[in-house]
Amino acid sequence: SSSAGAVDTGGNILGYWSGTCGLTDRVNSYGYCAGASDPAYGGGSDDISRFSFNSGASATFVGDLTGLYRIYANGCNSATHGFTVGGYGPDSQTPGKIVKFAFSSSTSSSNHGDIGVARAGGAEHCVSDPSNGFFGGTSGTSIQKFSFASQGNSVTVGSLTEPAGYNCGNQV
C-alpha cells in the first residue's frame, strides 16, 4: 500500500532456501514454505514452515511433506490449503507430484495427484483462481489444470508457444 522499500524483519525462513514459498493463508496472516534444497546437507527437505506477516519472528516448522520432499518445485494455494507442484522427489527421475497440506493445522501433507504429462521434475510456475491451480512450462509447452476440491491428476487445458521454466506465479 506504499512505495517504501523493503524492511528486514530479522526473521529467517529457515537455514536453507525453500523449494516452494509464496503460499498465503490470508485469513490468519501467515506465509508458508514447503520442501527445500539444503546445501549444507546436499539434498532436499520435506519441511513445511510458516511465518507470520504481523511479526518479525522466524519461521516455525509445522509439518512434513510425507517423505515427498520437493526441490525446484513451485506452488499455489486455495483459501484453505497449500499445494506444491512439480519439482524433484527422492530421486531426480521421480515424476512431478501435486502435494497438498492444510493451513488450519500443523499437519503433514498428502499426495493430491500426479502431473498429467510426462515430466522428470523441475520448477513449474503455478497460479490459481478460487477453485483450481494452473501450471506449465519447464519440460514442455502444455498448460495443466488441477482442482483444489477433488484429488486427482492434472489435465491439459492449453499450450504455451514455447517452454518456459523457473517462473513464479501469483494467486487470485
RAVENUR-V315429 format. One record per residue. N is the residue number from 1. PSI is psi in whole degrees, -180 to 180 (* if undefined). OMEGA is omega in degrees with one decimal (999 if undefined). NEAR is the number of other C-alpha atoms within 12 Angstrom. Layout:
n->N psi->PSI omega->OMEGA near->NEAR
n->N psi->PSI omega->OMEGA near->NEAR
This chain:
n->1 psi->2 omega->175.5 near->4
n->2 psi->170 omega->179.8 near->5
n->3 psi->18 omega->179.2 near->5
n->4 psi->157 omega->178.5 near->6
n->5 psi->169 omega->178.7 near->7
n->6 psi->154 omega->-179.7 near->7
n->7 psi->132 omega->176.0 near->9
n->8 psi->118 omega->-178.0 near->11
n->9 psi->-14 omega->-178.2 near->16
n->10 psi->-14 omega->179.1 near->12
n->11 psi->150 omega->178.0 near->19
n->12 psi->145 omega->174.8 near->22
n->13 psi->-64 omega->171.9 near->31
n->14 psi->-176 omega->-176.5 near->27
n->15 psi->13 omega->178.6 near->20
n->16 psi->167 omega->179.8 near->25
n->17 psi->142 omega->-175.7 near->26
n->18 psi->147 omega->-179.9 near->37
n->19 psi->-36 omega->-178.1 near->44
n->20 psi->112 omega->173.0 near->50
n->21 psi->179 omega->179.6 near->40
n->22 psi->14 omega->176.3 near->33
n->23 psi->128 omega->-168.9 near->43
n->24 psi->121 omega->170.1 near->35
n->25 psi->92 omega->-175.1 near->30
n->26 psi->-35 omega->-177.3 near->23
n->27 psi->-44 omega->-175.9 near->15
n->28 psi->4 omega->177.4 near->18
n->29 psi->50 omega->175.8 near->18
n->30 psi->149 omega->168.4 near->31
n->31 psi->151 omega->-178.6 near->32
n->32 psi->149 omega->170.4 near->44
n->33 psi->144 omega->-178.0 near->48
n->34 psi->138 omega->-178.3 near->55
n->35 psi->159 omega->-177.5 near->50
n->36 psi->168 omega->167.9 near->39
n->37 psi->124 omega->-177.7 near->30
n->38 psi->98 omega->-176.9 near->22
n->39 psi->-29 omega->-179.4 near->14
n->40 psi->-28 omega->-177.4 near->12
n->41 psi->-5 omega->175.8 near->11
n->42 psi->20 omega->-178.9 near->11
n->43 psi->-164 omega->-177.6 near->24
n->44 psi->174 omega->179.0 near->32
n->45 psi->152 omega->175.7 near->38
n->46 psi->18 omega->-177.4 near->35
n->47 psi->142 omega->165.4 near->41
n->48 psi->124 omega->179.5 near->44
n->49 psi->157 omega->177.7 near->42
n->50 psi->155 omega->178.5 near->41
n->51 psi->150 omega->-178.0 near->33
n->52 psi->139 omega->173.6 near->25
n->53 psi->-14 omega->-173.9 near->22
n->54 psi->4 omega->179.0 near->14
n->55 psi->169 omega->177.3 near->18
n->56 psi->13 omega->-177.8 near->16
n->57 psi->151 omega->177.1 near->18
n->58 psi->160 omega->177.0 near->23
n->59 psi->153 omega->176.7 near->29
n->60 psi->147 omega->176.9 near->23
n->61 psi->132 omega->179.3 near->26
n->62 psi->-7 omega->179.6 near->26
n->63 psi->-177 omega->-178.6 near->29
n->64 psi->156 omega->173.3 near->30
n->65 psi->32 omega->173.9 near->40
n->66 psi->48 omega->177.9 near->24
n->67 psi->2 omega->-178.7 near->21
n->68 psi->56 omega->-177.0 near->36
n->69 psi->146 omega->-177.2 near->43
n->70 psi->122 omega->170.8 near->50
n->71 psi->148 omega->-176.1 near->44
n->72 psi->30 omega->176.3 near->39
n->73 psi->172 omega->172.3 near->48
n->74 psi->-180 omega->-177.0 near->48
n->75 psi->169 omega->174.8 near->47
n->76 psi->176 omega->-177.4 near->48
n->77 psi->154 omega->168.2 near->45
n->78 psi->-171 omega->177.3 near->34
n->79 psi->-23 omega->-173.0 near->29
n->80 psi->-12 omega->-174.6 near->24
n->81 psi->152 omega->171.0 near->38
n->82 psi->149 omega->180.0 near->49
n->83 psi->131 omega->168.2 near->55
n->84 psi->141 omega->-174.6 near->60
n->85 psi->130 omega->177.1 near->56
n->86 psi->-155 omega->-178.4 near->53
n->87 psi->174 omega->178.9 near->46
n->88 psi->150 omega->177.5 near->37
n->89 psi->-147 omega->-175.8 near->37
n->90 psi->-24 omega->169.7 near->26
n->91 psi->160 omega->-172.0 near->18
n->92 psi->-10 omega->179.9 near->20
n->93 psi->-3 omega->179.6 near->16
n->94 psi->127 omega->178.3 near->22
n->95 psi->156 omega->-179.9 near->29
n->96 psi->146 omega->-179.4 near->42
n->97 psi->159 omega->167.8 near->45
n->98 psi->116 omega->-175.3 near->46
n->99 psi->137 omega->-172.3 near->46
n->100 psi->140 omega->171.5 near->41
n->101 psi->150 omega->-177.1 near->39
n->102 psi->140 omega->174.7 near->32
n->103 psi->-27 omega->-169.4 near->34
n->104 psi->-15 omega->-177.1 near->22
n->105 psi->158 omega->173.8 near->20
n->106 psi->101 omega->-171.5 near->20
n->107 psi->160 omega->174.5 near->22
n->108 psi->163 omega->-177.4 near->29
n->109 psi->176 omega->172.4 near->33
n->110 psi->156 omega->177.1 near->27
n->111 psi->123 omega->-179.0 near->29
n->112 psi->-27 omega->179.6 near->32
n->113 psi->179 omega->177.2 near->29
n->114 psi->156 omega->172.8 near->30
n->115 psi->129 omega->-170.9 near->39
n->116 psi->2 omega->175.0 near->28
n->117 psi->155 omega->-177.3 near->28
n->118 psi->121 omega->176.2 near->26
n->119 psi->137 omega->176.5 near->29
n->120 psi->-18 omega->-178.9 near->27
n->121 psi->-149 omega->-178.4 near->35
n->122 psi->169 omega->-176.4 near->36
n->123 psi->140 omega->173.6 near->37
n->124 psi->130 omega->174.5 near->47
n->125 psi->147 omega->-177.0 near->39
n->126 psi->130 omega->176.2 near->42
n->127 psi->163 omega->-176.7 near->33
n->128 psi->154 omega->164.0 near->31
n->129 psi->-176 omega->-176.3 near->21
n->130 psi->-20 omega->-174.3 near->19
n->131 psi->-15 omega->-171.5 near->21
n->132 psi->157 omega->169.6 near->30
n->133 psi->147 omega->179.7 near->46
n->134 psi->141 omega->177.7 near->44
n->135 psi->165 omega->177.5 near->51
n->136 psi->176 omega->177.6 near->46
n->137 psi->-161 omega->-178.9 near->35
n->138 psi->-75 omega->-172.5 near->32
n->139 psi->6 omega->-178.0 near->28
n->140 psi->-170 omega->-176.0 near->27
n->141 psi->-2 omega->-176.6 near->23
n->142 psi->145 omega->171.6 near->28
n->143 psi->125 omega->-176.0 near->31
n->144 psi->152 omega->179.1 near->35
n->145 psi->142 omega->171.9 near->34
n->146 psi->150 omega->-178.8 near->40
n->147 psi->137 omega->173.8 near->28
n->148 psi->-32 omega->-172.0 near->32
n->149 psi->-33 omega->-176.0 near->19
n->150 psi->139 omega->179.9 near->15
n->151 psi->137 omega->178.2 near->20
n->152 psi->171 omega->179.6 near->23
n->153 psi->158 omega->175.3 near->28
n->154 psi->160 omega->178.3 near->32
n->155 psi->152 omega->178.8 near->24
n->156 psi->130 omega->178.9 near->23
n->157 psi->0 omega->-179.8 near->19
n->158 psi->-172 omega->178.1 near->16
n->159 psi->152 omega->175.1 near->19
n->160 psi->160 omega->178.0 near->19
n->161 psi->-25 omega->174.5 near->12
n->162 psi->158 omega->-179.4 near->14
n->163 psi->144 omega->178.4 near->20
n->164 psi->115 omega->-175.9 near->22
n->165 psi->161 omega->175.0 near->26
n->166 psi->45 omega->176.5 near->26
n->167 psi->160 omega->174.0 near->22
n->168 psi->161 omega->-177.3 near->29
n->169 psi->-176 omega->178.9 near->30
n->170 psi->155 omega->-178.0 near->22
n->171 psi->155 omega->172.0 near->27
n->172 psi->* omega->999 near->19
